[in-house]
Each structure stands twice: as C-alpha cells, then as structure tokens.
Amino acid sequence: MNKDIEQRIKLLKKKYDAIDQDLETQLDGLLYSKPITYWDYIQTDTLLNLQVQRTGFKDEMVFIMYHQINELLFKMIRWEIDQIAHHKNLTTKFFSERLMRISRYFDMLTASFTIMGEGMEREQYTKFRDTLTPASGFQSAQYRLIEFCSTELINLIDYRFRAKIDRNTSFEHAFEHLYWQAAGKDYKTGEKSFLLKKFEEKYKAQFINTMKEYNTINLWSKFKSLPANDKENIELVNAMRHLDYTINIQWVMAHYNTAGKYIGQQDEATGGSDWRKYMHPKYQKRIFFPDLWSKEEFDNWGVTNLEKYKILT
C-alpha cells in the first residue's frame, strides 16, 4: 500500500478514535454514499422554488428574488460580524479583512439597487405592491440584527431621545426608542402601527437577546477594547470608516432614492411607515463608529458628499 495512503488511514483512525467512532464503519459509509453534486450541495432545486408570487405581474418575480438575494447577503454579513465579535485573540489584520468583506457585500447591495430602480416597470410595481400591504422591507429582521451587532445601542436610539438613555437604561426601554420605531409609532399617542406590532410579535424576543449578547462585543465595542496602538492602525481605522460610510450613507441613500422613484411623493411606504423620516441619514445621524468622525463630518452626515472623508492618510 502507498505510504501516503497508510499515513492518511492512521490519521483517520486517530480522528475517529478521539470521538469514540469506529474507523471501519466510517469507511463503509464512504464506500456506500453517493458522490456529492453541485445541485445537492447548493440545494438548487429548493432555492429556485422559494419564489411565490401573489399576482400575475412578471416584475413581481424580480421584486421577490431581489429581496431574497438581499437576505442571503445579510446572512453573509452577519457571519463575518460574528467571527469578529467572538474572536478571542483579535488582530488588526483579521479585523480589517473581515470589515472589508462586509463592505464589499454592502457595495454589492448598493450597486444592486439599479435592479430595482431600472429593472421593473413602475406601472407593474404600483399594482402588485398593493397586494403586499402591510408587509414592508422595514420588517427585515436580519438588517436590524446587523445594526445591533455593529454598534453600541445608544447609536441606534432615536436622536431625540439619546440624551435620556445610557448604559443603565433597560433593554426593553431602549428598544422602545430605537430610531426605526419612528417609522411605526405615533409618538404623540404612543400607538404602534400594525406593521410594527407584527414585526415585534415575530422578532422582539430575538432582538432583545441579540442586544444583550452583543452589548460589549459589537464591532464598535471590539474596536474600543483593542490596545491603544491597534486603535491607531490606519488600515483598521479606514476599514471602520469605509464600512460606516458604506452602510449608513451609500447603501441607505441608494435604498432611499429607489424608494422615492416608485413611491413618489407619498409619505407612506407599503407597510404604512413614514419612510423618509427614519430612512434618510441626516435625520437620525445613524453612525456606527462616531468617534472616528470629526465634528464637521458628523454635522454633515448624509447632507453633503463625504466621499473625500472615507479614507484617512
């Protein structure tokens, strides 16, 4: 027998002995199992059967698949964040590389809005969208989870209430004052829209648990916990700023402008949310890593072109 094969068999035996498994049984399983195929590994048939239209309009299929792709990208982003958050010996190299992976995913999301903006007939959209009420992209739980995992909770609080909330505030109370609550709550009456009620009914428990879990291991907290020299690493700082700008200005504004094309002058989106006030970055000053931006940059967040500020030298 080839010596390389013998060595591999010894290594396999060591592997399975360590977990109290019989090597011969494992080899028999390998002998009888079918070879893997692309379509089985990717689950292509299942994936391609997840699109169910509510109307006969052709462009509704574009709408469904586009949003499903978004959700897959959101899952990829959460996967990368999780690696940083739970890394025991975090280095600036690892941190920077994962941040740039996330930025590239959001670059894809930003560029992809031309699919929505140019890839559907407005006449079709305005008809099939009525069948979607009260569902709304507002209800993407994964995007909310990305926010909780990216920054400290105070940076996601409605800008009007930040002065009254701190680390001693209960998670339940903070939750009620998140910036996106403004899209589904009448702050004069305190009444929540049906959109928000259903969203919370489905995901609130998961949101609160994630807020607690990532309270001190979110991306911003992980950065602040690094040694002083690491926090001055220009590559890492630029990666942080790039991600912040990409998510909270570029992607948000691409979404905002596309929504404006289809919704027009309406203040309400499909779910009844006052989308302009909670989505546009100038209103909420949604910034994940605030200390990495100057006062001028902070004051002009979402108002003027901050492209020149993305990269420090």
C-alpha positions as CSV (number, residue, x, y, z in Angstrom):
1,M,0.0,0.0,0.0
2,N,1.2,3.5,-0.8
3,K,2.8,5.0,2.3
4,D,0.8,8.3,1.9
5,I,-2.4,6.2,2.0
6,E,-1.2,4.4,5.1
7,Q,-0.4,7.7,6.8
8,R,-3.9,9.0,5.9
9,I,-5.6,5.9,7.3
10,K,-3.6,6.3,10.6
11,L,-4.7,9.9,10.8
12,L,-8.3,9.0,10.1
13,K,-8.1,6.3,12.9
14,K,-6.7,8.9,15.3
15,K,-9.5,11.3,14.4
16,Y,-12.3,8.8,14.9
17,D,-10.8,7.3,18.0
18,A,-10.9,10.7,19.5
19,I,-14.6,10.8,19.2
20,D,-15.2,7.2,20.0
21,Q,-16.1,6.2,16.5
22,D,-15.2,3.1,14.6
23,L,-13.0,3.8,11.5
24,E,-14.3,0.7,9.5
25,T,-17.9,1.9,9.9
26,Q,-16.9,5.4,8.7
27,L,-15.1,3.9,5.7
28,D,-18.1,1.7,4.9
29,G,-20.2,4.9,5.0
30,L,-17.9,6.5,2.5
31,L,-18.0,3.4,0.3
32,Y,-21.8,3.3,0.1
33,S,-22.6,7.0,0.0
34,K,-23.4,8.8,-3.3
35,P,-20.9,11.3,-4.6
36,I,-21.8,14.9,-3.9
37,T,-23.2,17.0,-6.8
38,Y,-23.3,20.8,-7.2
39,W,-27.1,20.9,-7.1
40,D,-27.3,18.8,-3.9
41,Y,-24.6,20.8,-2.2
42,I,-26.1,24.2,-3.1
43,Q,-29.7,22.9,-2.7
44,T,-30.5,24.5,-6.1
45,D,-34.0,22.9,-6.5
46,T,-35.1,24.1,-3.1
47,L,-33.6,27.6,-3.7
48,L,-35.4,28.0,-7.0
49,N,-38.7,27.0,-5.6
50,L,-38.8,29.7,-2.9
51,Q,-40.4,32.3,-5.1
52,V,-44.2,32.5,-4.8
53,Q,-46.0,35.4,-6.5
54,R,-49.2,37.0,-5.2
55,T,-50.1,38.4,-8.7
56,G,-49.5,37.6,-12.3
57,F,-47.3,40.6,-12.9
58,K,-44.0,39.5,-14.3
59,D,-41.9,42.1,-12.5
60,E,-43.2,40.8,-9.1
61,M,-40.8,37.9,-9.6
62,V,-37.9,40.3,-10.0
63,F,-39.0,42.0,-6.7
64,I,-39.2,38.7,-4.8
65,M,-35.9,37.3,-6.0
66,Y,-34.1,40.6,-5.4
67,H,-35.2,40.8,-1.8
68,Q,-34.3,37.1,-1.2
69,I,-30.8,37.8,-2.6
70,N,-30.6,40.8,-0.1
71,E,-31.4,38.5,2.8
72,L,-28.7,36.0,1.7
73,L,-26.2,38.8,1.6
74,F,-27.4,40.0,5.1
75,K,-26.7,36.5,6.3
76,M,-23.2,36.6,4.9
77,I,-22.6,39.9,6.7
78,R,-23.8,38.5,10.0
79,W,-21.5,35.6,9.5
80,E,-18.5,37.9,9.2
81,I,-19.5,40.1,12.1
82,D,-19.9,37.0,14.3
83,Q,-16.3,36.0,13.6
84,I,-15.0,39.3,14.8
85,A,-17.3,39.5,17.8
86,H,-16.4,36.1,19.2
87,H,-12.7,36.2,18.3
88,K,-10.6,35.6,21.4
89,N,-7.3,37.0,20.1
90,L,-8.4,39.6,17.6
91,T,-5.7,41.2,15.5
92,T,-5.9,44.4,13.4
93,K,-5.3,42.3,10.3
94,F,-8.1,39.9,10.9
95,F,-10.4,42.8,12.0
96,S,-9.6,44.9,8.9
97,E,-10.0,41.9,6.5
98,R,-13.4,41.0,7.8
99,L,-14.6,44.6,7.8
100,M,-13.7,44.9,4.1
101,R,-15.5,41.7,3.4
102,I,-18.6,43.2,4.9
103,S,-18.1,46.5,3.0
104,R,-17.9,44.5,-0.3
105,Y,-21.2,42.8,0.5
106,F,-22.7,46.2,1.1
107,D,-21.1,47.5,-2.1
108,M,-23.0,44.8,-3.9
109,L,-26.2,45.8,-2.2
110,T,-25.7,49.4,-3.1
111,A,-24.9,48.7,-6.7
112,S,-27.8,46.3,-7.0
113,F,-30.4,49.0,-6.4
114,T,-30.2,49.6,-10.2
115,I,-32.0,46.3,-10.5
116,M,-34.9,47.8,-8.5
117,G,-34.6,51.3,-9.9
118,E,-34.3,50.3,-13.6
119,G,-35.4,46.7,-13.7
120,M,-39.1,47.0,-13.0
121,E,-41.9,48.8,-14.8
122,R,-43.4,51.4,-12.4
123,E,-46.9,50.6,-13.7
124,Q,-46.5,46.9,-12.7
125,Y,-45.0,47.8,-9.3
126,T,-47.7,50.2,-8.4
127,K,-50.3,47.5,-9.0
128,F,-48.6,44.4,-7.3
129,R,-47.4,46.5,-4.3
130,D,-51.0,46.9,-3.2
131,T,-51.2,43.2,-2.6
132,L,-48.1,43.4,-0.3
133,T,-49.7,45.7,2.2
134,P,-48.9,45.7,5.1
135,A,-45.6,43.9,4.5
136,S,-42.6,46.1,4.2
137,G,-38.8,46.0,3.8
138,F,-38.9,47.7,7.2
139,Q,-39.5,44.2,8.5
140,S,-36.1,42.8,7.5
141,A,-35.1,41.3,10.9
142,Q,-31.6,40.5,9.6
143,Y,-30.8,44.1,8.9
144,R,-31.8,45.1,12.4
145,L,-29.6,42.3,13.8
146,I,-26.7,43.7,11.7
147,E,-27.2,47.0,13.4
148,F,-27.3,45.5,16.9
149,C,-24.1,43.6,16.2
150,S,-22.3,46.6,14.6
151,T,-22.5,49.3,17.2
152,E,-23.4,50.3,20.7
153,L,-27.1,50.6,21.4
154,I,-27.0,54.4,22.0
155,N,-26.1,54.9,18.4
156,L,-29.3,53.3,17.3
157,I,-31.5,55.3,19.6
158,D,-33.8,57.9,18.0
159,Y,-31.7,61.1,18.0
160,R,-34.4,62.9,20.0
161,F,-34.1,60.6,23.0
162,R,-30.3,59.9,23.2
163,A,-29.7,62.3,26.0
164,K,-32.1,60.4,28.2
165,I,-30.7,56.9,27.6
166,D,-27.5,55.4,28.9
167,R,-26.0,52.0,29.8
168,N,-28.2,51.9,32.9
169,T,-31.3,52.0,30.8
170,S,-33.2,48.7,30.5
171,F,-33.0,47.0,27.1
172,E,-36.8,47.0,27.0
173,H,-36.9,50.8,27.4
174,A,-34.1,51.3,24.9
175,F,-35.9,49.1,22.4
176,E,-39.0,51.3,22.5
177,H,-36.7,54.3,21.5
178,L,-34.8,52.8,18.6
179,Y,-34.6,55.1,15.6
180,W,-36.8,52.8,13.4
181,Q,-39.6,52.9,16.0
182,A,-40.3,56.4,14.5
183,A,-41.4,54.6,11.3
184,G,-44.1,52.7,13.0
185,K,-45.2,54.6,16.1
186,D,-47.1,57.8,16.7
187,Y,-45.1,59.4,19.4
188,K,-48.0,61.8,20.3
189,T,-50.3,58.9,21.1
190,G,-47.7,56.1,21.6
191,E,-49.8,53.9,19.3
192,K,-47.9,51.4,17.2
193,S,-48.9,50.6,13.7
194,F,-50.0,47.1,12.6
195,L,-46.7,46.8,10.8
196,L,-44.7,47.4,13.9
197,K,-46.9,45.2,16.1
198,K,-46.5,42.2,13.8
199,F,-42.7,42.8,13.5
200,E,-42.3,42.9,17.3
201,E,-44.6,39.9,17.7
202,K,-42.3,37.8,15.5
203,Y,-38.8,39.2,16.4
204,K,-38.8,41.2,19.6
205,A,-37.5,38.4,21.8
206,Q,-34.7,37.7,19.4
207,F,-33.8,41.4,19.1
208,I,-33.6,41.8,22.9
209,N,-31.5,38.7,23.2
210,T,-29.1,39.9,20.5
211,M,-28.9,43.4,22.1
212,K,-27.8,41.7,25.3
213,E,-25.4,39.3,23.7
214,Y,-23.6,42.0,21.6
215,N,-23.8,44.7,24.3
216,T,-20.0,44.5,24.7
217,I,-18.9,42.5,21.7
218,N,-20.4,44.6,18.9
219,L,-17.9,45.8,16.2
220,W,-17.6,49.3,17.9
221,S,-17.0,47.8,21.3
222,K,-14.5,45.3,20.0
223,F,-12.6,48.2,18.3
224,K,-12.6,50.2,21.5
225,S,-11.3,47.3,23.5
226,L,-8.2,47.0,21.4
227,P,-4.8,48.2,22.7
228,A,-4.1,51.9,22.0
229,N,-1.6,51.2,19.3
230,D,-4.0,49.0,17.4
231,K,-6.8,51.6,17.6
232,E,-4.4,54.0,15.7
233,N,-3.8,51.4,13.0
234,I,-4.6,53.4,9.8
235,E,-5.7,50.4,7.8
236,L,-8.2,49.4,10.5
237,V,-9.4,52.9,11.1
238,N,-10.0,53.3,7.3
239,A,-11.8,50.0,7.2
240,M,-14.1,51.1,10.0
241,R,-14.8,54.4,8.4
242,H,-15.3,52.8,5.0
243,L,-17.9,50.4,6.5
244,D,-19.7,53.1,8.4
245,Y,-19.9,55.3,5.2
246,T,-20.9,52.4,3.0
247,I,-23.7,51.1,5.2
248,N,-25.1,54.3,6.7
249,I,-24.8,56.7,3.7
250,Q,-24.2,54.9,0.4
251,W,-26.5,51.9,0.9
252,V,-29.1,53.8,2.7
253,M,-29.3,56.6,0.1
254,A,-29.4,54.1,-2.7
255,H,-32.4,52.5,-1.0
256,Y,-33.9,55.9,-0.3
257,N,-33.6,57.1,-3.9
258,T,-35.0,53.9,-5.3
259,A,-38.0,54.0,-2.9
260,G,-38.6,57.6,-4.0
261,K,-38.8,56.6,-7.6
262,Y,-41.6,54.1,-7.0
263,I,-43.4,55.7,-4.1
264,G,-43.0,59.2,-5.4
265,Q,-44.2,62.0,-3.1
266,Q,-46.1,59.6,-0.8
267,D,-45.0,59.8,2.8
268,E,-46.1,56.2,3.5
269,A,-44.5,53.0,2.2
270,T,-46.3,49.7,1.7
271,G,-46.4,49.0,5.4
272,G,-47.6,52.5,6.3
273,S,-44.2,53.6,7.6
274,D,-43.1,57.3,7.3
275,W,-40.1,56.1,5.4
276,R,-38.4,59.4,4.7
277,K,-38.0,60.5,8.3
278,Y,-36.5,57.3,9.5
279,M,-34.5,56.3,6.4
280,H,-32.6,59.5,5.5
281,P,-29.3,59.6,7.4
282,K,-29.5,63.3,8.0
283,Y,-32.4,62.9,10.4
284,Q,-31.1,60.2,12.7
285,K,-27.3,60.7,12.5
286,R,-27.0,56.9,12.3
287,I,-23.3,56.4,12.7
288,F,-21.9,53.1,13.9
289,F,-18.4,54.4,14.9
290,P,-19.0,58.1,15.9
291,D,-15.6,58.8,17.5
292,L,-13.9,58.1,14.1
293,W,-15.5,61.1,12.5
294,S,-14.8,64.8,13.0
295,K,-17.5,67.3,14.2
296,E,-17.7,68.6,10.6
297,E,-18.2,65.1,9.2
298,F,-20.8,64.4,11.9
299,D,-22.7,67.6,11.3
300,N,-22.8,67.0,7.6
301,W,-23.7,63.3,7.8
302,G,-26.0,62.5,4.9
303,V,-26.3,66.1,3.8
304,T,-23.1,66.7,1.8
305,N,-20.9,64.3,-0.1
306,L,-18.5,62.8,2.4
307,E,-16.7,60.6,-0.1
308,K,-13.5,62.5,0.4
309,Y,-13.6,61.7,4.1
310,K,-13.8,57.9,3.7
311,I,-10.0,57.4,3.7
312,L,-7.5,58.9,6.1
313,T,-3.8,59.1,5.3
